Amino acid sequence: DWTTGAAREEAKRLKRLIDGGADPVGEHKSERAAPTVADLCTRFEDEYLPRKREWTRKGYQQQIAADILPTMRRMKIAAVTYSDVDRLHRDISKRAPTHANRVMALLSKMMALAIRWNWRSDNPCRGIERNQEQKRKRYLSSDELVRLTAALVGHGDQQAANIVRLLLLTGARKGELVGATWDQFDLENGIWTKPGATTKQATDHVVPLSAPARQLLAGLHKARDDSGYLFPGRLGHRREIKDSWTGICKAAGIEGLRVHDLRHSFASSLAGAGFSLPLIGALLGHTQ
């Protein structure tokens, strides 16, 4: 509620602004219509993410939904400050320091696109001090490999067990394998051609398959369905093996081993057998 005197003073103030060429009502409407962080997230998902690999898209979407939108959804893009971004980074760092860095990298990319789309003039993520990270290098010991192999035999979900077996035998990334289709494989000549759309280097990657890998694939091929996927699921192909992986590691008595560490173990085994680093890198699909 305004008093008559206060209303008159406000009317005078607005009249002076209008006389000077301002448009208070238009400015108010423009401010209300200005894009928000939620709008940025929507456009990012609609225009930028479709060009990315499926697993990259899923990771970004999870970060947006869980970390960015809950705290910044209604903020105007142009009004987001360094302090706002730094506060978000510090809050996430309290529970997941490495993940906080990933969220900052994503938000910085989104803000760079906001500049390109003329939604703001600078990137508020620039200068945010990232948390220190230590790269993990975890490999299966010989004893752990024996126990893991035994656990795979007795596991109730043999589809998940076969995914783990092939990860061990090929050194592939999980996303490359679970989404693989039978037309990528030449079992007669023992070759797997990974399409560029599924690889991190974004180019086709042709790799030879070992005899045990070919034997396992041959058995899977005999039992295949008409979906075209190595590992079919309810909606297309199998997506995750998290629960199975937890159970397998528990049965094998193994702690601190990630699915991605199977790729490290594949490389370590080859190095221990005397293969050259360039050859190992080529099998893994590394560009250098």
C-alpha positions, 0 to 999 in steps of 0.5 A: 500500500502506498500513501498518496504522497509517496505515490505522487513522488513516484509518479514524478520520478517516472515522469522525469524518466519518461521525459528523458526518453526512458520506458519504465514499463517496457524495461520492466517487461523486458526484464521479466522476459529476459532468459533464465538459467532454465531457458539456457538449460533447455536451449543447451539440451535442444541445440547442443546435446544432440551432437554429443554421444549418448553417454555424454548427453546423459551425463550432462543432463544429470548434472543439469537436473541435479546440480544446476537447476535446483539452485539457479533455475529462476536466475536471469542469465544476464544477472548471474555473477562470479559469486553465484557460480563460486557459491555453487562450486563450493557447495558441491565441493563439500560432498563431491570435489571432483564432480564440482569441477565437472559441473563448472566445466559444463556451466562454463560451456553453457555460459560461453554459448549464452554469449554466442546467443547474445544473452550475456556479454561475459562468462561468470565461470572464468577464474573459478578455482577448481579443486585439486584432482588426483588421477586414479590408476587402479588395476586388477591384481592376478589374485583379484582377476581370479576372484573376479572371474569366479564371481562372474560365473556365479552371478545371477545376471549373466548379461551383465557378467558378459559385459564385464568379461568383454570389457576385460577382453577388449579394453573398450569403454562401457558406453561403446560396448553396451550400445554395440550392434552386431553389424559392427562385428566381423566374427570370421576375421575377428574385427570390431569396427566402432563407429565414430559416433560412439567413440571418444575420438569421434572417428571409426576405430577398428580393433582386432579381437582376441581368441577368447573375445571371439569365442564369447561373442560367438556364443552370444551371437548364437543366442541373439534376438532380432533387436540387433544389439549385443546386449538388448534391453527393454528400450533398445540396449542395456544401459547400466550394470551398476547394481550387478557390478556392486554385487560382483565386486562384493562376491569377489571380495574386491574393493575400490574397483570401478568398471572403467578400471577394467580398461586400465587392467586391459592396458596393464596386462598388455604392457606386462606381456611386452606389447609396445605403448603405441600398440596399446594406445591404438587398441584403446583408441587413444589419439596419442 
